[in-house]
Amino acid sequence: MSQQRFPDGAVDVWLGVPEEADERALAVLSGAERNRVHLLRGRAAASYAAAHVGLRRILAGYLDVEADQLKLGRTLCPECADPAHGPPAVVWPPTALTFNLSRADGFWLLGVGEGRPLGVDLEAEPRIDPELTAPLAFTERELAHLRALPAADQRAVFLRCWTRKEAVVKAVGIGLAADLCRIEVHPDRPGPVTVRYGVDPGPTAWTLQEPDFGPDLHAALARVEGSTGPVRTFRYGGDPLPAAAERAAASA
């Protein structure tokens, strides 16, 4: 993969919309991924299948391989060294590419970069009760800010806070095993903001940004503090996949 795909530490963020993956599309999935599709039901199965087909096609474009040839896995959890729930990784081909995937109500968000960890989260309608969840996941300062707002404004702030926290813990690599009440994400401030949380010897400070995909979707991207490259947004199915875009640029 050419470094020019991610100049100056750029990160690409891809949004996928709800769709059904046909049998031809499902052929790019691994056996384990197809088994997961069959175990799920209805919208959950369609959402998982569409997201993982899109994930494979996008990553394959960056890596110049066929989507069904990619081998995906996980690195060790930085906290407990369990390979079952560490950060996602490309096992083959060898690459410095990093990525993170989030799904919400059929939509999905994929962040792709190189050489540094990153995390993304996407939310549409809250899947959980904000009033019940906020005291279990928010700091005292975050709770005070949320409760001081008019009821009509609380949903958006809850989702801003929640997506920022999930993006950070996914970038760290420990997911929701983290104590979210220890992570202050400053929902009273628009992004970018700096959040401090991590597991030694990995990064412990992150820059949080919020890619804009319209008022009905809330997205967050966590990058290592000091990452200054551009955040480029794309829509899967609307923008050319990486390899196709590179060929078009070369022939222009």
HELIX and SHEET records of a PDB file:
HELIX    1   1 GLN A    3  ARG A    5  5                                   3    
HELIX    2   2 PRO A    7  GLY A    9  5                                   3    
HELIX    3   3 GLU A   23  LEU A   26  1                                   4    
HELIX    4   4 GLY A   31  LEU A   39  1                                   9    
HELIX    5   5 GLY A   42  LEU A   63  1                                  22    
HELIX    6   6 ALA A   67  GLN A   69  5                                   3    
HELIX    7   7 PRO A  130  ALA A  137  1                                   8    
HELIX    8   8 GLU A  140  ARG A  147  1                                   8    
HELIX    9   9 ALA A  151  VAL A  172  1                                  22    
HELIX   10  10 GLY A  175  ALA A  177  5                                   3    
HELIX   11  11 LEU A  180  ARG A  182  5                                   3    
HELIX   12  12 PRO A  242  SER A  251  1                                  10    
SHEET    1   A 4 LEU A  97  ALA A 104  0                                        
SHEET    2   A 4 PHE A 107  GLU A 114 -1                                        
SHEET    3   A 4 VAL A  11  GLY A  16 -1                                        
SHEET    4   A 4 VAL A 231  ARG A 235  1                                        
SHEET    1   B 2 LYS A  71  ARG A  74  0                                        
SHEET    2   B 2 PRO A  88  TRP A  92 -1                                        
SHEET    1   C 4 LEU A 118  GLU A 123  0                                        
SHEET    2   C 4 HIS A 218  VAL A 224 -1                                        
SHEET    3   C 4 ALA A 205  GLN A 209 -1                                        
SHEET    4   C 4 VAL A 193  ARG A 196 -1                                        
END                                                                             
